[in-house]
Amino acid sequence: PADQPRPLVAVTEPIHAEGLALLRGSCDVALLYEPGISAETVWPRADALIIRTAPLAAEQRAGCPRLKAIGKHGTGIDNIALAATTAAGIA
């Protein structure tokens, strides 16, 4: 419905412009790598994260109470605190 807020996706590192365009078609997007964007203000409101090589510690994940999904851009998941993420029920 039109009265529902759009999900907020936080992007930790640059991804291709076409990928961002697709996200912006149905989501609000916060580019955490741009000047003036504070992770501390975005994390609590983020519904999803797209992460590349930046680490995502358990403490950071805990600061995202609305988080429902993490998208990994690239290979491997060793930079994500997987046990804490899985325990929180996040895909």
C-alpha positions in Angstrom: 0.0 0.0 0.0 1.1 3.6 -0.7 0.9 4.5 3.0 3.5 2.0 4.0 7.1 3.3 4.4 9.7 2.1 2.0 12.4 -0.2 3.4 15.7 1.4 4.1 18.8 -0.4 2.7 22.2 0.7 3.9 25.0 0.1 1.4 28.4 0.0 3.1 30.7 0.3 0.0 30.2 1.4 -3.6 28.3 -0.9 -5.9 27.4 -0.5 -9.6 25.1 2.4 -10.4 22.6 0.0 -12.1 22.3 -2.0 -8.8 21.7 1.2 -6.9 19.0 2.2 -9.5 17.2 -1.1 -9.0 17.3 -0.7 -5.2 16.0 2.9 -5.4 13.0 1.7 -7.4 11.5 0.1 -4.3 13.7 1.1 -1.3 15.2 4.1 0.3 19.0 3.8 0.1 21.6 5.2 2.4 25.2 5.1 1.0 27.3 4.8 4.1 30.5 5.6 2.2 29.3 9.1 1.2 30.4 12.2 3.2 27.9 13.4 5.7 26.2 10.0 6.1 26.6 8.6 9.6 26.4 4.9 10.2 25.3 5.6 13.7 22.1 7.3 12.5 21.4 4.8 9.7 22.0 1.5 11.5 19.0 1.8 13.8 16.7 2.5 10.9 18.1 0.0 8.4 15.9 -2.9 7.2 18.7 -4.4 5.1 22.4 -4.1 4.5 24.4 -4.6 1.4 28.0 -5.3 2.4 31.2 -6.0 0.4 34.5 -6.3 2.3 33.8 -4.1 5.3 33.5 -6.0 8.6 30.2 -6.4 10.3 30.8 -7.2 13.9 28.2 -8.6 16.3 28.0 -5.2 18.1 27.3 -3.4 14.8 24.6 -5.9 13.9 23.1 -5.5 17.4 22.8 -1.7 16.6 20.4 -2.6 13.7 17.2 -3.7 15.5 15.1 -3.5 12.3 17.5 -5.6 10.2 15.8 -8.4 8.2 18.5 -9.2 5.6 22.1 -8.8 4.7 23.2 -9.0 1.1 26.8 -9.9 0.4 28.2 -8.3 -2.7 31.1 -10.6 -3.6 32.3 -13.9 -2.3 32.8 -15.2 1.2 31.1 -14.3 4.4 34.1 -14.2 6.8 33.6 -10.4 7.3 30.2 -10.9 8.8 29.6 -12.0 12.4 27.5 -15.0 11.1 26.7 -16.6 14.5 25.2 -13.4 15.9 23.4 -12.7 12.7 21.9 -16.2 12.4 21.0 -16.2 16.1 19.0 -13.0 15.5 17.1 -14.7 12.7 18.6 -12.5 9.9 19.0 -14.1 6.4 
